[in-house]
């Protein structure tokens, strides 16, 4: 007997197959009983008809509970009204386990309850759809870089110093008396990789100890970070745009079912195409001020500011050349206007805000040393990083794409906590 997955059930029409999975719900109309089964790839309805199966099998219906693990054998029949367009006419049922009373029922549950039961909430159809889209976002992005000659370069998670700012570091003891920190970004190490391999990228977890409770923040999140030797700001802006277009097209091509499950307005995603809108920081400040926001030139944009800006556009908008005072030390100043740096943020439309941040790196040895000193950072911690400017320094640039924010935007969901299997938030470390 063939054991098949639900997503491939259509290949076996009129054949007898076995499907293994978990019972989501059941219902009865006398002589006909319905079992709805999920296996992680999809959902299918199985039908028990009295008199057409052994009575022992028919009566198993009474013992099965929500999330009981079972294997159902039966004939595949086309049925447009059933989930997925097919159903199983049951001939036998094998039980792996009868589940205890399942805590997540069809009734409404508060977000706190669902987060406490995240390990079980993942089984729901909505969460299944989100995590499948997340898989596609990462998979398409990796294929994008692989096909363009980038080399995967795994940056360390333990680091001896900061990257983005000393106030948002998680510190831990690293043997004896030495401190280590959880990485805020792989960027500094990726710069070393770019000097060795030309074009590199990483995809891994990063950590920020910001005490933020906004819908866009996690304390642990995943970033996709490319870094390119001999590249400038214009080159990585073009690369970021091409990447985002490719990701959205990949999701639209392969995850229509999941987008429908989420009731996503697909027309909005279909408008994501080149060219993106391009806006200087100065113009973005003017847009905010014209919108009634008391924004001071020199400040970085907050989440609310990004929402206002991105709501003005039906496609992503790229904001470039921020003031040096609000950006990290490693950004290169614009030679034509030293008070701003050669950087960019890409804001997703519909109010989702920043999903990409990046720029051109400072490649001058003397300038970098001055910037490290000006930032009050310990020179010894960055000696290795400064070395990259001693031995064959070249113009180089890169960016980081936040996986969770990107998934939230594509899925059309309001909070990033549903875009990662087990979110880590300011007040949540369980489960």
C-alpha positions in Angstrom: 0.0 0.0 0.0 1.4 3.4 -1.0 1.9 6.0 1.8 1.5 9.4 0.3 1.3 13.0 1.4 -1.9 15.1 1.2 -0.3 17.7 -1.1 0.3 15.0 -3.7 -3.0 13.1 -3.3 -4.3 14.2 -6.7 -1.7 12.0 -8.4 -3.5 8.9 -6.9 -7.1 9.4 -8.0 -9.0 6.1 -7.8 -6.1 4.4 -6.1 -6.0 3.0 -2.6 -3.4 4.8 -0.5 -2.4 5.5 3.1 -2.2 8.9 4.6 -0.6 9.5 8.0 -1.4 12.5 10.1 -3.4 14.2 12.9 -7.2 14.6 13.3 -8.2 18.2 13.2 -11.9 17.7 13.7 -14.7 15.2 12.9 -18.5 15.2 12.3 -21.2 12.7 11.9 -24.5 12.5 10.0 -25.7 9.1 11.1 -24.5 6.4 8.7 -21.8 8.7 7.2 -18.9 10.0 9.4 -16.3 12.5 8.4 -12.7 12.7 9.6 -10.6 15.7 8.6 -6.9 14.9 8.7 -3.8 17.1 8.3 -0.3 15.8 7.7 1.8 19.0 7.6 1.4 19.3 3.8 -2.3 19.8 3.6 -5.8 18.8 4.8 -8.1 16.1 3.5 -11.5 14.8 4.4 -11.9 11.0 5.0 -15.3 9.4 4.9 -16.6 6.4 6.9 -19.7 4.8 5.5 -21.6 2.3 7.6 -21.8 -1.0 6.0 -18.9 -0.3 3.6 -16.3 -0.7 6.3 -15.9 -3.2 9.1 -18.0 -2.1 12.1 -14.9 -2.1 14.3 -13.4 0.6 12.0 -16.7 2.5 11.8 -16.8 2.7 15.6 -13.3 4.0 16.0 -14.8 7.3 15.1 -16.1 7.5 18.7 -12.7 7.1 20.3 -10.8 9.6 18.1 -10.1 13.0 19.7 -8.7 16.2 18.2 -5.0 15.8 17.3 -5.0 12.0 17.7 -2.3 10.6 15.4 -3.6 8.0 12.9 -3.1 6.4 9.5 -6.0 6.2 7.2 -6.2 3.9 4.2 -8.7 4.4 1.5 -9.6 5.1 -2.1 -8.8 8.6 -3.4 -11.9 10.3 -4.9 -12.2 13.7 -6.6 -14.5 16.0 -4.7 -14.4 19.7 -5.5 -16.2 20.6 -2.3 -13.6 19.0 -0.1 -10.4 20.7 1.1 -7.8 20.3 -1.7 -10.4 18.9 -4.1 -10.1 15.2 -3.0 -11.3 13.0 -0.3 -10.6 9.4 1.0 -13.2 6.7 1.2 -11.9 4.9 4.3 -11.2 1.2 4.3 -9.1 1.0 7.5 -7.7 3.1 10.3 -4.6 2.6 12.4 -4.1 4.5 15.6 -0.7 5.8 16.8 -2.1 7.6 19.8 -5.4 8.9 21.1 -4.6 12.5 22.1 -5.6 14.0 25.5 -8.0 16.9 25.6 -6.4 19.4 23.2 -6.1 22.9 24.8 -6.6 24.8 21.5 -10.2 24.4 20.4 -12.1 26.1 17.6 -13.3 28.8 20.0 -11.5 32.2 20.2 -8.3 32.3 22.3 -6.4 35.3 23.5 -2.9 36.0 22.1 -1.3 35.3 25.5 -2.9 31.9 25.7 -1.8 31.1 22.1 1.7 32.2 22.7 1.9 30.1 25.9 0.9 27.2 23.7 3.0 28.2 20.7 4.4 24.6 20.4 0.8 23.5 19.6 -0.4 26.7 17.9 2.1 25.9 15.1 -0.2 23.1 14.0 -3.0 25.5 13.0 -3.7 26.1 9.3 -2.9 29.8 9.6 0.5 29.2 11.2 1.3 26.4 8.8 0.7 28.9 5.9 2.9 31.6 7.4 5.8 29.2 8.1 5.6 27.8 4.6 5.8 31.3 3.2 8.8 31.9 5.4 10.4 28.8 4.0 9.9 30.1 0.5 11.2 33.6 1.3 14.5 32.1 2.6 14.7 29.5 -0.1 14.2 31.9 -3.0 16.6 34.4 -1.5 19.3 31.8 -1.1 18.8 30.6 -4.7 19.0 34.3 -5.8 22.4 34.7 -4.3 23.7 31.3 -5.2 22.8 31.9 -8.9 24.7 35.1 -8.9 28.0 33.7 -7.7 27.7 34.6 -4.0 29.4 32.3 -1.5 27.6 31.3 1.8 29.7 32.7 4.6 28.6 31.8 8.2 29.3 34.6 10.6 29.8 33.8 14.3 27.0 34.3 16.8 29.4 34.9 19.8 31.3 38.1 19.2 33.8 40.1 21.4 32.3 43.5 20.6 29.3 45.4 19.3 28.2 46.2 15.7 25.1 48.3 15.9 25.4 49.8 19.4 26.5 48.9 22.9 23.0 49.5 24.4 21.4 46.7 22.5 23.8 43.8 23.3 23.1 40.6 25.1 26.2 39.8 27.2 27.2 36.4 28.3 30.1 34.9 30.2 32.6 33.2 27.8 34.7 30.9 30.0 36.7 32.3 33.0 36.7 36.1 33.0 36.0 36.9 29.4 32.7 38.5 28.2 31.1 37.6 24.9 28.0 39.1 23.2 25.3 37.6 21.0 25.7 39.0 17.5 23.7 42.0 16.4 24.7 41.4 12.8 27.2 39.3 10.8 28.2 42.4 8.7 31.7 43.1 10.1 32.7 39.4 9.5 31.1 39.4 6.1 33.3 42.3 5.1 36.3 40.0 5.9 34.6 37.3 3.8 34.1 39.7 0.9 37.8 40.6 0.9 38.6 36.9 0.6 35.8 35.6 -1.6 34.5 38.7 -3.5 30.8 38.2 -3.0 29.4 36.5 0.2 26.1 36.2 2.1 24.9 34.8 5.4 21.5 33.8 6.7 21.3 33.3 10.4 20.1 34.6 13.8 20.9 38.0 15.2 20.0 39.5 18.6 19.0 42.9 19.9 18.5 43.7 23.6 16.3 46.7 22.8 13.5 47.0 25.4 10.9 47.4 22.6 7.3 46.2 22.6 6.4 47.3 19.0 4.9 44.9 16.5 8.1 45.1 14.4 10.6 44.0 17.1 11.9 40.7 18.3 14.9 40.1 20.5 16.0 37.2 18.3 15.5 37.4 14.5 17.0 36.2 11.3 18.8 38.3 8.8 20.0 37.7 5.2 23.1 39.7 4.6 25.1 40.0 1.4 28.4 41.8 1.2 30.3 42.7 -2.0 33.8 43.8 -2.7 34.3 46.6 -5.3 30.6 47.7 -4.8 29.1 51.1 -4.1 25.7 52.3 -2.8 24.1 52.3 -6.2 25.0 48.7 -6.8 23.6 47.3 -3.6 20.4 49.5 -4.0 19.9 47.8 -7.4 20.6 44.4 -5.8 18.2 44.9 -2.9 15.4 45.9 -5.3 16.1 42.8 -7.5 16.1 40.6 -4.5 12.8 41.8 -3.1 11.1 41.6 -6.5 12.4 38.0 -6.9 11.2 37.0 -3.4 7.7 38.3 -4.0 7.4 36.7 -7.4 8.6 33.4 -5.9 5.9 33.5 -3.2 3.2 34.4 -5.7 4.3 31.5 -7.9 4.4 28.8 -5.3 2.3 29.9 -2.3 -1.1 30.9 -3.7 -2.9 28.5 -1.4 -1.2 29.8 1.7 -1.8 33.4 0.7 -5.5 32.6 0.3 -5.5 30.9 3.7 -4.3 34.2 5.1 -6.8 36.2 3.1 -3.9 38.2 1.7 -4.8 40.8 -0.9 -2.7 39.3 -3.7 -3.2 42.3 -6.0 -1.1 44.4 -3.7 1.8 42.0 -4.0 1.4 41.8 -7.7 2.2 45.5 -7.9 5.7 44.9 -6.5 7.9 45.4 -9.5 10.8 47.5 -10.6 11.4 50.4 -10.5 10.9 51.0 -6.8 10.4 54.6 -5.6 13.7 56.4 -4.7 13.7 59.2 -2.1 16.5 61.1 -0.4 16.3 61.4 3.4 15.8 65.1 3.0 12.7 64.5 0.9 11.4 61.9 3.4 11.7 64.4 6.2 9.8 67.0 4.2 7.1 64.4 3.5 6.7 63.8 7.3 6.6 67.5 8.1 4.0 68.1 5.3 2.0 65.3 7.0 2.0 67.1 10.3 4.8 65.3 12.0 7.2 67.4 14.1 10.4 65.7 12.8 13.8 67.1 13.3 16.5 66.7 10.5 19.2 64.4 11.9 17.0 62.0 13.7 16.5 58.4 12.5 13.0 57.4 11.5 10.9 55.5 14.0 8.3 52.9 13.2 5.5 55.4 13.1 7.5 57.6 10.7 8.2 54.7 8.4 4.5 53.8 8.4 3.5 57.3 7.3 6.2 57.3 4.6 5.5 53.8 3.2 1.7 54.4 3.2 2.3 57.0 0.5 3.5 54.3 -2.0 2.0 51.2 -3.6 5.5 49.6 -4.0 8.6 49.6 -1.8 10.4 52.9 -1.4 14.2 53.2 -1.0 15.4 56.1 1.2 19.0 57.0 0.9 21.7 59.2 2.4 20.8 59.6 6.1 22.7 62.0 8.4 25.9 60.5 9.7 24.9 61.3 13.3 22.1 58.7 13.2 24.0 55.9 11.5 26.7 53.4 12.7 30.4 54.2 12.6 31.2 52.0 9.7 29.1 53.9 7.1 31.1 55.9 4.5 30.4 59.6 4.2 29.2 61.0 0.9 32.2 62.8 -0.6 30.0 65.5 -2.0 28.1 66.0 1.2 30.0 64.8 4.3 27.2 65.3 6.7 25.3 62.4 5.2 26.4 58.8 4.7 26.1 56.5 1.7 23.3 54.3 3.1 19.8 53.2 2.3 16.7 51.8 4.0 14.1 49.9 1.9 10.6 50.4 3.3 7.8 47.9 2.4 4.4 49.4 1.4 1.1 49.2 3.3 2.7 50.8 6.4 5.1 47.9 7.1 8.2 50.0 7.1 11.9 49.0 7.0 12.7 45.5 5.8 16.3 46.2 4.5 19.0 48.4 5.8 22.5 48.8 4.3 25.1 51.0 2.7 28.6 51.5 1.5 31.3 50.8 4.1 34.1 53.1 5.2 37.2 51.8 3.3 39.7 54.4 4.4 42.0 53.3 7.2 42.5 56.7 8.8 38.8 57.6 8.5 37.7 54.3 10.1 40.1 54.7 13.0 38.7 58.2 13.6 35.1 57.0 13.5 35.8 54.2 16.0 37.5 56.7 18.4 34.6 59.2 17.9 32.1 56.5 18.8 34.0 55.8 22.0 34.6 52.1 21.0 37.6 50.2 22.3 40.2 50.2 19.5 41.6 46.8 20.6 38.2 45.1 20.0 38.2 46.3 16.4 41.9 45.8 15.5 41.0 42.9 13.2 38.3 44.9 11.5 40.7 47.8 10.9 43.2 45.4 9.4 40.8 44.9 6.5 41.7 48.5 5.5 45.5 47.9 5.9 45.8 45.1 3.4 44.2 45.8 0.0 41.2 47.9 1.0 38.6 48.5 -1.7 35.2 50.1 -1.9 32.6 47.6 -0.6 29.0 47.6 0.4 26.2 45.3 1.6 22.8 45.2 3.4 20.7 43.1 5.7 17.2 41.9 5.0 15.1 41.1 8.0 13.3 37.8 7.4 10.5 38.3 9.9 9.6 41.8 8.8 9.6 40.6 5.2 7.4 37.6 5.9 5.0 39.8 7.9 4.6 42.2 5.0 4.2 39.4 2.4 1.7 37.6 4.5 -0.2 40.8 5.4 -0.1 40.1 9.2 0.3 42.9 11.7 2.9 41.5 14.1 6.2 39.7 13.6 5.6 37.3 16.4 3.8 34.9 14.1 6.5 34.9 11.5 9.1 32.9 13.4 8.4 29.4 15.0 9.2 30.5 18.6 9.4 34.3 19.0 11.6 35.9 21.6 10.0 39.1 22.9 10.8 41.5 25.7 8.6 39.6 28.1 8.6 36.2 26.5 11.2 33.5 26.6 8.7 30.5 26.9 8.2 28.1 25.4 
